[in-house]
Amino acid sequence: MTGQRQEVMAALFVDMGSYIQGRWVRAKYECVRCQTTEGPVKGADRVREFVARIRTEHPTYCIANQQGATAA
């Protein structure tokens, strides 16, 4: 660590488990800055796509980023 303060901006949750018919996964994204939750999405293919895009896509429309930009 560099000794600099770091803040948590968002959390990506991926939950894996099983049920009687087979395997399932789900994911959700929570932005601490704008208090938004996206998801959950369910199913391996949808989770894979969601995880691949959400961390770069959400900041482009995050309300907290827009408010900061208009205040500057």
N, C-alpha and C positions, 0 to 999 in steps of 0.2 A: 504494500500500500504506500501511497505517496504522502499520506498525512492530510490530504485534501478531503473536505467533506463531500460525500456523494449522496445523492438522493435517489430513491426508488421512484421511477416515473410510471412504470406499468408492470403488470405481472401476466405471464402466459402460463396457463394451467393445462396440462395434458393428463387425462385420467385414463388408465388402462385397467380393464377388469374382464370378467367373463360372466356369461349367463348360460342357461341350459342349452340353447341352440348354437352357441359358438362365441367367438371373441368380439368384443366391441371396444371402441375407444371414443373419447369425446375431448373437446378442447374449448376453452374460453379465454378471452383477453380482457383484462381490467385495466383501464387507464386511471391512474391516481389523480392526474392533473385535471381531467374534465369529468371524473366520476362516471365514466361510461363503461358498460360491460357489453362486449360483443360475443356472440355465441350464446349457448354452446352449440357447436356443430358436432354431429355424430357420424361415425363410420370412418374406417381407415382412410379411404380416398379423400373424403371431405376434410378430415383433420389434417392430412398431409398438405393439401392445398391451402387451407386456412393458416397453418403454421408458416408456410413458405411466404405468404404475402402480408400478414397482419402487422408485423412490427415495422415494416416500411410504409405500408398503406395508411394505417391509422393516423400517424402524425400529419399527413397531408390534409386531413379534414377534421382534426382534433379542435374542438371549440377553444380550448385553453391556448393553443398556438395562434388561432385567429384573433383572440382577444389581445394577446400580447403584441401581435403585429399591428393591430389598429391603435393600440395605446402608445406605441412608439412614435 
